[in-house]
Amino acid sequence: MNQKRLSPNESLKLHEMLNFKTVCMTSSKLMEGVVFDQELKTLLERDVQQSVLAVNDLQNMLKKAPDIKLEV
């Protein structure tokens, strides 16, 4: 079965992963400025690069999320 839309639960989980990955990426980027060990700095830079790719992938997946309209 080829599904073109995400369920609301899948959308929620993707949002949670996106938020978590964004916080991790921000932490790594901030730590780069206070770390003096070059090997650790390189690891942090690599983590930021991979996180940017992951965030972009998650954002693309979220484009399949259904539009949810809340009635008040």
Backbone bond lengths (Angstrom), bond angles and torsions (degrees), N, CA, C in turn:
res aa  C-N    CA-C-N  psi(-1)  N-CA   C-N-CA  omega(-1)  CA-C   N-CA-C  phi
1 M - - - 1.457 - - 1.525 108.98 -
2 N 1.300 116.19 120.06 1.460 121.89 -178.21 1.527 108.93 -95.90
3 Q 1.320 116.00 103.42 1.456 122.18 -175.63 1.525 109.59 -94.78
4 K 1.334 116.34 130.67 1.461 120.39 -177.68 1.515 113.19 -99.61
5 R 1.332 117.37 -13.19 1.456 121.58 -179.40 1.522 109.78 -120.78
6 L 1.303 115.09 154.27 1.463 120.69 175.76 1.522 109.40 -92.77
7 S 1.300 115.00 150.23 1.466 118.65 174.00 1.529 108.11 -75.57
8 P 1.326 117.40 161.83 1.474 119.16 177.35 1.525 112.38 -57.75
9 N 1.332 117.27 -38.00 1.465 120.53 178.91 1.533 110.93 -64.54
10 E 1.319 116.70 -42.69 1.466 120.35 178.11 1.527 110.66 -63.45
11 S 1.317 116.20 -39.65 1.464 120.56 178.26 1.524 111.02 -62.39
12 L 1.330 115.80 -43.33 1.464 120.75 178.99 1.527 110.77 -61.88
13 K 1.326 117.23 -44.83 1.472 121.05 179.40 1.529 110.73 -62.93
14 L 1.326 116.97 -40.48 1.466 119.78 177.68 1.526 111.20 -63.51
15 H 1.321 117.23 -40.06 1.467 120.74 176.47 1.526 110.63 -61.55
16 E 1.320 116.68 -41.85 1.467 120.26 178.87 1.524 110.95 -63.21
17 M 1.333 116.39 -43.67 1.473 119.88 178.58 1.520 110.96 -64.79
18 L 1.326 116.59 -40.74 1.465 120.94 179.35 1.525 110.71 -62.63
19 N 1.320 116.69 -44.79 1.467 120.05 178.07 1.519 111.37 -62.12
20 F 1.330 116.89 -45.03 1.457 121.23 -179.89 1.528 110.69 -62.26
21 K 1.327 117.09 -45.97 1.465 120.84 -178.22 1.526 110.65 -65.58
22 T 1.318 117.53 -35.67 1.460 121.30 178.44 1.524 110.92 -65.83
23 V 1.333 116.81 -42.53 1.472 120.76 178.20 1.528 110.26 -64.35
24 C 1.327 117.06 -43.16 1.475 120.59 178.67 1.526 110.90 -62.11
25 M 1.329 116.14 -43.17 1.460 120.35 -179.84 1.528 110.50 -63.65
26 T 1.313 116.99 -42.50 1.460 121.30 179.12 1.524 111.07 -63.15
27 S 1.322 116.53 -41.96 1.472 120.62 178.46 1.520 111.32 -62.15
28 S 1.335 116.58 -45.51 1.467 120.10 179.44 1.515 111.03 -62.56
29 K 1.330 116.47 -41.37 1.464 120.29 -179.60 1.527 110.89 -64.79
30 L 1.316 117.00 -41.01 1.468 120.16 178.36 1.520 111.43 -67.44
31 M 1.320 117.55 -38.78 1.466 121.54 -179.08 1.524 112.03 -66.68
32 E 1.339 116.66 -28.31 1.465 119.83 178.52 1.534 111.13 -55.45
33 G 1.322 116.99 -34.60 1.457 121.40 -176.27 1.513 114.32 -76.42
34 V 1.326 117.99 -17.91 1.466 119.79 -176.61 1.527 112.86 -113.76
35 V 1.333 117.16 -1.00 1.461 121.19 -179.15 1.526 109.22 -92.32
36 F 1.331 115.61 134.67 1.460 120.08 -179.83 1.523 112.74 -102.50
37 D 1.314 117.77 -22.60 1.460 121.72 179.34 1.532 109.07 -73.12
38 Q 1.321 116.75 121.19 1.465 121.13 -174.50 1.527 112.14 -65.31
39 E 1.320 117.38 -36.40 1.466 120.38 179.99 1.539 110.67 -65.07
40 L 1.314 116.48 -42.69 1.461 120.90 177.83 1.528 110.58 -67.12
41 K 1.318 116.52 -39.60 1.462 120.51 178.14 1.530 110.96 -61.60
42 T 1.333 116.11 -39.96 1.463 120.97 178.02 1.524 110.83 -64.30
43 L 1.329 116.85 -41.25 1.469 120.78 177.24 1.530 111.13 -62.47
44 L 1.312 116.18 -42.15 1.459 120.42 178.96 1.526 111.14 -64.85
45 E 1.322 117.78 -41.07 1.461 121.51 178.11 1.520 110.77 -62.86
46 R 1.322 116.49 -41.78 1.466 121.38 178.20 1.531 110.33 -64.63
47 D 1.334 116.21 -39.79 1.458 120.28 178.38 1.528 110.82 -63.09
48 V 1.322 117.28 -41.04 1.468 120.75 178.54 1.521 110.31 -63.20
49 Q 1.330 117.21 -44.29 1.471 120.70 179.50 1.531 111.18 -60.95
50 Q 1.321 117.23 -44.97 1.459 121.20 179.69 1.526 110.69 -68.11
51 S 1.313 116.74 -35.06 1.461 120.63 179.23 1.524 111.30 -66.75
52 V 1.323 116.68 -38.64 1.466 120.24 177.47 1.528 109.85 -60.31
53 L 1.319 116.80 -43.56 1.466 120.42 177.93 1.527 111.00 -63.15
54 A 1.328 116.84 -43.14 1.463 121.09 -179.59 1.530 111.01 -64.40
55 V 1.332 116.90 -41.69 1.462 120.79 179.08 1.526 109.87 -63.25
56 N 1.318 117.26 -42.09 1.465 120.58 177.78 1.522 111.02 -62.39
57 D 1.331 117.30 -42.62 1.467 121.17 178.24 1.522 111.04 -62.27
58 L 1.317 116.63 -44.79 1.467 120.54 179.67 1.528 110.79 -63.86
59 Q 1.318 117.29 -39.86 1.465 120.11 178.23 1.525 110.82 -64.02
60 N 1.323 116.89 -39.41 1.467 119.87 177.45 1.523 111.29 -65.20
61 M 1.322 117.24 -38.49 1.462 120.36 177.68 1.519 110.95 -64.87
62 L 1.325 116.70 -36.47 1.459 120.72 -178.57 1.525 112.52 -68.03
63 K 1.311 117.14 -15.91 1.468 119.65 176.13 1.529 110.61 -65.57
64 K 1.330 117.11 -18.85 1.457 121.78 177.80 1.523 112.20 -86.97
65 A 1.316 116.18 -1.19 1.464 120.57 -177.45 1.535 109.58 -71.71
66 P 1.308 116.10 143.57 1.463 118.98 178.56 1.525 110.90 -71.54
67 D 1.327 114.68 151.70 1.465 119.60 174.38 1.519 107.30 -78.89
68 I 1.317 115.69 121.54 1.454 120.21 -179.56 1.512 108.10 -108.62
69 K 1.311 115.51 122.66 1.458 120.82 179.27 1.515 108.04 -107.37
70 L 1.307 114.98 124.09 1.458 120.35 178.47 1.521 109.22 -93.54
71 E 1.303 115.17 130.42 1.451 119.97 177.08 1.524 108.78 -97.39
72 V 1.318 115.07 134.15 1.452 119.97 -178.15 1.512 110.01 -105.84
